[in-house]
Amino acid sequence: CVLATVLLCLAPKNYFVDAKISSGKAHLSGARTEATLAKFAVSASSFVSIDVNLTAYGMYENEQHLKFHVYSDEDWPKVRKSPLCAEKIKYAEKVLPVIFDYQGLQPDDRKGSSKKSSKVEMYKARIQTEVENPSPNRRNQKDRSRYYYFAIDDCSLELANHDAGVPDMVYAIRLLNAYRDKKGEPVFDHLPADEDGIGLLLVLSIAFSTFLAVILFYKFARTIGGEVHVAILVVMAACGFNAISALCELLHRMAFSKNGIGVYSLDALSSHFEALSDSMVALILLSIGGGWTLPSDVVGGGLTNKSANQFWQGVRNPAGSLLDLISSGGGSGDRKGGILALTIIAVHAGLAQWGRTFDDDFDTYHALEHPPGRALMTLRFVLGLVFVTGVGMVRSGGRCPPSLMSFL
């Protein structure tokens, strides 16, 4: 409770106001005739309420060809593969015109504007609509939760060279997952359908991780003044980081359900604490795979190649070597293992920060649709190979008793 209060106090106050879900810039051209504004998951037997505000810094000269399209996840792969704009729009579930209204000369608030006092002709358009899920116009469409993609496009840009007549645009799109109650009244929720059940999962994660951390801390407290295995400290840290990550994401989710934005700082903290927890688990598995917890006379060489054995010495005990390296200020301990551990932690932190560059509502650290998620999967595959190799070396070392074979 104290940690939750501190995190909420650190969060920017303006995040807790009713606001849009997504915003950004959109500039169309002959080379890029469409711009995807947002993606949103809609629950089964419900609908999505859409409210889009577009601002153009100058007149859109060929406005009659500017459209707002909605695509479902069944057709989105076909949309992405289609090379021409005219082919993409054939898969749209819904199409609406974009009509700008002149707002007069207003200060140019774009970043990088040469003169802050300069003014520009401002045009604004607003699109408000609803999309049913499943679509009443598609009889064979299954009633399930599905993603919808929202985009603006101008297919005429492919046919005529009038890029100069296309102004810079910014958008603010607000999406609500909605269903109708027994009285037929709409009930709105900012949370997308792909977040269903996540709240309960986060609560369970907090409870389980905290429970394990408390047990390990109790064991650690009982050994104060004596010896304690480094594995207890590392696993306790992993559980603590995981609990804090889940708490931050839960608070972000609660705020998001009310305002459609959540708290960016909490979501970012969740990503980085999760990365720390993952790196701690990776260090423990590598250490165990290298025979860290086994007697020294059991851990065999297994490999005859000198360079391979030297490499493995650096990964045999990365968790313990890291603590030795930190406690000694780099003056003692296994530097190879400590440097390897720091590298693993830094790579996880870098992937978590890379995931923050994608404009998603929730943590994309593990999302396979983005490069950071795919890179994380590749990293885990490589570390898994190292783990299996380490176990094989210990088993084939010639000194591993049969009683330990089943454990390895």
C-alpha positions as CSV (number, residue, x, y, z in Angstrom):
1,C,0.0,0.0,0.0
2,V,2.8,2.4,0.8
3,L,4.6,1.6,-2.5
4,A,1.3,2.2,-4.4
5,T,0.8,5.5,-2.7
6,V,4.3,6.6,-3.5
7,L,4.0,5.6,-7.2
8,L,0.7,7.4,-7.5
9,C,2.2,10.6,-6.0
10,L,5.1,10.4,-8.4
11,A,2.8,10.1,-11.4
12,P,2.0,13.4,-13.3
13,K,-1.3,14.8,-12.2
14,N,-2.5,15.7,-15.7
15,Y,-2.6,12.0,-16.6
16,F,-5.7,11.5,-14.5
17,V,-8.1,13.6,-16.6
18,D,-10.5,12.4,-19.2
19,A,-8.6,12.4,-22.5
20,K,-7.9,10.7,-25.8
21,I,-6.5,7.3,-26.2
22,S,-4.0,7.9,-29.0
23,S,-2.5,10.9,-30.8
24,G,0.2,11.7,-33.3
25,K,1.1,13.1,-36.6
26,A,-0.1,12.1,-40.1
27,H,1.4,13.3,-43.3
28,L,0.2,11.7,-46.6
29,S,2.1,11.7,-49.9
30,G,2.3,9.8,-53.1
31,A,4.8,7.3,-51.5
32,R,2.7,6.9,-48.4
33,T,-1.0,7.3,-49.2
34,E,-2.3,6.0,-45.8
35,A,-1.6,6.5,-42.1
36,T,-2.7,4.1,-39.4
37,L,-4.1,6.0,-36.4
38,A,-4.7,3.2,-33.9
39,K,-5.5,-0.4,-33.1
40,F,-8.1,-1.5,-30.7
41,A,-9.5,-4.8,-29.4
42,V,-13.3,-5.0,-29.2
43,S,-15.2,-7.6,-27.2
44,A,-17.6,-10.1,-28.7
45,S,-21.2,-9.0,-29.1
46,S,-20.4,-5.4,-28.6
47,F,-19.2,-2.3,-30.5
48,V,-16.5,0.3,-30.5
49,S,-17.3,4.0,-30.2
50,I,-14.9,6.2,-32.3
51,D,-14.2,9.9,-31.9
52,V,-11.5,11.3,-34.2
53,N,-10.3,14.9,-34.3
54,L,-8.0,15.9,-37.2
55,T,-6.2,19.2,-37.4
56,A,-4.6,20.4,-40.7
57,Y,-2.0,23.1,-40.8
58,G,-3.2,24.5,-44.1
59,M,-5.9,23.7,-46.6
60,Y,-6.2,20.2,-47.9
61,E,-6.7,21.0,-51.6
62,N,-8.1,17.6,-52.8
63,E,-10.3,16.8,-49.8
64,Q,-12.9,14.7,-51.6
65,H,-10.5,11.8,-51.8
66,L,-9.5,11.9,-48.1
67,K,-11.3,9.0,-46.3
68,F,-11.4,7.4,-42.9
69,H,-11.4,3.6,-43.0
70,V,-11.9,0.8,-40.5
71,Y,-10.5,-2.7,-41.0
72,S,-10.9,-5.9,-39.0
73,D,-8.2,-8.3,-38.0
74,E,-9.4,-10.8,-40.6
75,D,-8.6,-8.4,-43.4
76,W,-5.7,-6.5,-42.0
77,P,-3.0,-8.9,-43.3
78,K,-4.4,-8.5,-46.8
79,V,-4.4,-4.8,-46.4
80,R,-0.7,-4.8,-45.4
81,K,0.2,-7.0,-48.3
82,S,-1.7,-5.0,-50.9
83,P,0.7,-2.7,-52.8
84,L,-1.8,-0.1,-53.9
85,C,-4.1,2.1,-51.9
86,A,-7.1,1.3,-54.2
87,E,-6.6,-2.4,-53.4
88,K,-6.3,-1.8,-49.6
89,I,-9.6,0.1,-49.2
90,K,-11.6,-2.8,-50.7
91,Y,-11.2,-4.6,-47.4
92,A,-12.6,-1.8,-45.2
93,E,-15.4,-2.6,-42.9
94,K,-16.5,1.0,-42.9
95,V,-15.6,4.2,-44.8
96,L,-16.4,7.8,-43.9
97,P,-15.4,11.1,-45.6
98,V,-13.1,13.6,-43.9
99,I,-14.5,17.1,-44.1
100,F,-12.4,20.0,-42.8
101,D,-13.8,23.2,-41.4
102,Y,-11.9,26.4,-41.6
103,Q,-10.8,27.7,-38.2
104,G,-9.1,30.9,-39.3
105,L,-5.5,32.0,-38.8
106,Q,-4.1,30.6,-35.6
107,P,-0.6,30.4,-34.0
108,D,1.6,27.7,-35.5
109,D,2.2,25.3,-32.6
110,R,4.1,22.6,-34.5
111,K,7.5,21.6,-33.2
112,G,10.3,23.0,-35.2
113,S,8.3,26.0,-36.4
114,S,10.8,28.7,-37.4
115,K,8.8,31.5,-35.7
116,K,6.7,30.8,-32.6
117,S,4.7,34.0,-33.4
118,S,3.9,32.9,-37.0
119,K,0.3,32.0,-37.8
120,V,-1.1,29.4,-40.2
121,E,-4.5,28.7,-41.7
122,M,-6.0,26.0,-39.4
123,Y,-8.6,23.4,-40.5
124,K,-10.3,20.9,-38.3
125,A,-12.4,17.8,-38.9
126,R,-14.2,15.5,-36.5
127,I,-15.4,11.9,-37.2
128,Q,-17.8,10.2,-34.8
129,T,-19.1,6.7,-35.5
130,E,-19.6,3.2,-34.1
131,V,-18.6,-0.2,-35.5
132,E,-20.5,-3.3,-34.5
133,N,-18.7,-6.5,-33.7
134,P,-19.5,-8.7,-35.4
135,S,-20.5,-6.6,-38.5
136,P,-24.2,-6.9,-39.4
137,N,-23.1,-6.7,-43.1
138,R,-21.0,-9.8,-42.9
139,R,-23.2,-12.8,-42.1
140,N,-20.4,-15.4,-41.9
141,Q,-18.3,-13.3,-39.5
142,K,-17.9,-15.2,-36.2
143,D,-18.9,-13.5,-32.9
144,R,-15.6,-13.1,-31.1
145,S,-13.2,-10.5,-29.8
146,R,-11.3,-9.0,-32.6
147,Y,-8.9,-6.1,-33.4
148,Y,-10.0,-3.2,-35.5
149,Y,-7.5,-0.9,-37.2
150,F,-8.3,2.8,-38.0
151,A,-6.6,4.7,-40.8
152,I,-6.9,7.7,-43.0
153,D,-5.9,7.6,-46.7
154,D,-6.0,9.5,-50.0
155,C,-5.7,7.1,-52.9
156,S,-5.6,10.0,-55.4
157,L,-2.0,10.7,-54.4
158,E,-1.0,7.5,-56.2
159,L,-2.4,8.9,-59.5
160,A,-1.5,12.5,-59.4
161,N,1.5,14.4,-58.2
162,H,0.0,16.9,-55.8
163,D,1.9,16.2,-52.6
164,A,2.4,20.0,-52.2
165,G,-1.4,20.3,-51.6
166,V,-1.3,17.9,-48.6
167,P,-0.7,19.8,-45.3
168,D,0.7,18.4,-42.1
169,M,-2.0,16.9,-39.9
170,V,-2.2,15.8,-36.3
171,Y,-4.9,13.5,-34.9
172,A,-6.4,12.6,-31.6
173,I,-8.5,9.4,-31.6
174,R,-10.6,8.2,-28.7
175,L,-11.9,4.6,-28.7
176,L,-14.3,3.0,-26.2
177,N,-15.2,-0.7,-25.9
178,A,-18.9,-0.7,-25.4
179,Y,-21.8,-3.1,-24.9
180,R,-25.5,-2.7,-24.2
181,D,-27.1,-3.6,-20.9
182,K,-30.4,-5.3,-20.4
183,K,-32.2,-2.0,-20.9
184,G,-30.4,-1.4,-24.1
185,E,-28.2,1.4,-22.7
186,P,-24.6,1.5,-23.8
187,V,-21.9,0.8,-21.1
188,F,-18.5,2.2,-22.1
189,D,-15.0,1.1,-21.1
190,H,-11.6,2.4,-22.1
191,L,-10.0,-1.0,-21.7
192,P,-9.7,-3.0,-24.9
193,A,-10.9,-6.6,-25.1
194,D,-7.3,-8.0,-25.1
195,E,-7.0,-6.7,-21.5
196,D,-9.9,-8.9,-20.2
197,G,-8.7,-11.0,-17.3
198,I,-5.3,-9.3,-17.1
199,G,-6.3,-7.5,-13.8
200,L,-6.9,-10.8,-12.0
201,L,-3.7,-12.2,-13.4
202,L,-1.7,-9.2,-12.2
203,V,-3.3,-9.5,-8.7
204,L,-2.4,-13.2,-8.6
205,S,1.2,-12.4,-9.8
206,I,1.6,-9.7,-7.0
207,A,0.3,-12.1,-4.3
208,F,2.4,-15.1,-5.4
209,S,5.6,-13.1,-6.0
210,T,5.2,-11.3,-2.7
211,F,4.6,-14.6,-0.9
212,L,7.8,-16.1,-2.3
213,A,9.8,-13.0,-1.6
214,V,8.6,-13.0,2.1
215,I,9.5,-16.7,2.5
216,L,13.0,-16.1,1.0
217,F,13.5,-13.0,3.1
218,Y,12.6,-15.0,6.3
219,K,15.2,-17.6,5.4
220,F,17.7,-14.8,4.7
221,A,16.9,-13.1,8.0
222,R,17.5,-16.3,9.9
223,T,21.0,-16.5,8.5
224,I,22.1,-13.0,9.4
225,G,25.5,-13.3,10.9
226,G,26.1,-16.6,9.2
227,E,26.3,-17.8,5.6
228,V,23.5,-17.4,3.0
229,H,23.5,-18.8,-0.5
230,V,23.6,-16.2,-3.2
231,A,20.7,-18.0,-5.0
232,I,18.4,-17.0,-2.2
233,L,19.2,-13.3,-2.7
234,V,18.9,-13.4,-6.5
235,V,15.6,-15.3,-6.5
236,M,14.3,-13.0,-3.8
237,A,15.2,-10.0,-5.9
238,A,13.5,-11.6,-9.0
239,C,10.3,-12.1,-7.0
240,G,10.4,-8.5,-5.6
241,F,11.0,-7.0,-9.0
242,N,8.2,-9.1,-10.5
243,A,5.7,-8.0,-7.8
244,I,6.6,-4.3,-8.3
245,S,6.2,-4.7,-12.1
246,A,2.8,-6.2,-11.7
247,L,1.8,-3.5,-9.2
248,C,2.8,-0.7,-11.5
249,E,1.0,-2.3,-14.4
250,L,-2.1,-2.8,-12.3
251,L,-2.2,0.9,-11.3
252,H,-1.6,1.9,-14.9
253,R,-4.5,-0.3,-16.0
254,M,-6.8,1.1,-13.3
255,A,-6.1,4.6,-14.5
256,F,-6.5,3.6,-18.2
257,S,-9.9,2.2,-17.5
258,K,-11.0,5.7,-16.3
259,N,-9.3,8.1,-18.7
260,G,-8.1,6.1,-21.7
261,I,-4.5,7.0,-21.3
262,G,-3.3,5.6,-17.9
263,V,0.0,6.7,-16.4
264,Y,3.0,6.4,-18.8
265,S,5.5,6.5,-16.0
266,L,3.9,3.5,-14.3
267,D,3.8,1.5,-17.5
268,A,7.5,2.3,-18.1
269,L,8.4,1.3,-14.6
270,S,6.5,-2.0,-15.1
271,S,8.5,-2.7,-18.2
272,H,11.9,-2.1,-16.6
273,F,11.1,-4.0,-13.4
274,E,9.9,-6.9,-15.5
275,A,13.2,-6.8,-17.4
276,L,15.1,-6.9,-14.2
277,S,13.1,-9.9,-13.0
278,D,13.6,-11.7,-16.3
279,S,17.4,-11.1,-16.2
280,M,17.6,-12.4,-12.6
281,V,15.8,-15.6,-13.6
282,A,18.1,-16.0,-16.6
283,L,21.2,-15.6,-14.4
284,I,19.9,-18.2,-11.9
285,L,19.2,-20.7,-14.7
286,L,22.6,-20.2,-16.4
287,S,24.3,-20.7,-13.0
288,I,22.3,-23.9,-12.2
289,G,23.0,-25.2,-15.7
290,G,26.7,-24.7,-15.2
291,G,26.6,-26.7,-12.0
292,W,26.8,-23.8,-9.6
293,T,24.8,-25.5,-6.8
294,L,26.7,-28.8,-7.2
295,P,29.9,-29.8,-5.4
296,S,33.1,-28.8,-7.1
297,D,34.2,-32.4,-7.6
298,V,31.0,-33.1,-9.6
299,V,31.3,-30.3,-12.1
300,G,33.3,-31.8,-14.9
301,G,35.0,-30.3,-17.9
302,G,33.1,-32.1,-20.6
303,L,34.8,-30.2,-23.4
304,T,38.4,-30.7,-24.4
305,N,38.7,-27.5,-26.4
306,K,40.7,-25.0,-24.3
307,S,38.9,-21.8,-25.6
308,A,35.5,-23.4,-25.0
309,N,36.4,-24.2,-21.4
310,Q,37.6,-20.7,-20.9
311,F,34.4,-19.3,-22.2
312,W,32.3,-21.6,-20.0
313,Q,34.2,-20.5,-16.9
314,G,32.8,-17.1,-17.5
315,V,29.2,-18.4,-17.6
316,R,29.4,-21.0,-14.8
317,N,28.4,-18.6,-12.0
318,P,27.2,-15.3,-13.4
319,A,24.8,-14.6,-10.5
320,G,27.4,-15.1,-7.8
321,S,30.1,-13.4,-9.8
322,L,28.0,-10.3,-10.2
323,L,27.6,-9.9,-6.5
324,D,31.3,-10.5,-6.0
325,L,32.2,-8.0,-8.6
326,I,29.9,-5.3,-7.1
327,S,30.9,-6.0,-3.5
328,S,34.6,-5.8,-4.3
329,G,34.3,-2.8,-6.5
330,G,35.7,-4.8,-9.5
331,G,38.8,-5.7,-7.6
332,S,38.1,-9.4,-7.1
333,G,35.8,-12.1,-8.0
334,D,35.1,-13.8,-11.3
335,R,35.2,-10.8,-13.7
336,K,34.1,-12.9,-16.7
337,G,31.0,-14.1,-14.9
338,G,30.3,-10.6,-13.5
339,I,30.6,-8.9,-16.8
340,L,28.4,-11.5,-18.5
341,A,25.8,-10.9,-15.8
342,L,25.9,-7.2,-16.3
343,T,25.6,-7.7,-20.1
344,I,22.5,-9.8,-19.7
345,I,20.9,-7.2,-17.4
346,A,21.8,-4.4,-19.8
347,V,20.4,-6.2,-22.8
348,H,17.1,-6.8,-21.0
349,A,16.9,-3.2,-19.9
350,G,17.7,-2.0,-23.5
351,L,14.9,-4.2,-24.9
352,A,12.5,-2.8,-22.4
353,Q,13.4,0.7,-23.3
354,W,13.2,-0.1,-27.0
355,G,9.7,-1.3,-26.4
356,R,8.8,2.1,-25.0
357,T,9.3,3.7,-28.4
358,F,6.2,2.0,-29.8
359,D,3.0,3.9,-29.3
360,D,0.9,1.2,-27.6
361,D,-1.3,1.6,-24.6
362,F,0.3,-1.1,-22.6
363,D,3.8,-2.6,-22.1
364,T,5.1,-4.1,-25.4
365,Y,8.2,-5.7,-23.9
366,H,7.1,-9.2,-24.8
367,A,5.0,-8.3,-27.9
368,L,6.1,-10.4,-30.8
369,E,4.5,-8.0,-33.3
370,H,7.3,-5.5,-32.5
371,P,11.1,-5.9,-33.0
372,P,12.0,-5.8,-29.2
373,G,9.7,-8.7,-28.5
374,R,11.2,-10.8,-31.3
375,A,14.7,-9.8,-30.2
376,L,13.8,-10.9,-26.6
377,M,12.6,-14.3,-28.0
378,T,15.9,-14.7,-29.9
379,L,17.9,-13.8,-26.7
380,R,16.0,-16.4,-24.7
381,F,16.6,-19.0,-27.4
382,V,20.3,-18.3,-27.3
383,L,20.5,-18.4,-23.5
384,G,18.5,-21.6,-23.6
385,L,21.1,-23.2,-25.8
386,V,23.8,-22.1,-23.4
387,F,21.8,-23.6,-20.5
388,V,21.3,-26.9,-22.3
389,T,25.0,-26.9,-23.2
390,G,26.0,-26.3,-19.6
391,V,23.8,-29.2,-18.3
392,G,25.3,-31.4,-21.0
393,M,28.8,-30.6,-19.9
394,V,28.1,-31.4,-16.3
395,R,26.4,-34.7,-17.1
396,S,29.2,-35.8,-19.5
397,G,32.0,-34.7,-17.2
398,G,32.5,-38.2,-15.9
399,R,32.1,-37.4,-12.2
400,C,28.3,-36.8,-12.0
401,P,26.8,-39.5,-9.8
402,P,23.6,-41.3,-11.0
403,S,21.6,-39.6,-8.2
404,L,22.1,-36.2,-9.8
405,M,21.4,-37.3,-13.4
406,S,17.7,-37.1,-12.9
407,F,18.0,-33.6,-11.4
408,L,20.1,-32.4,-14.4
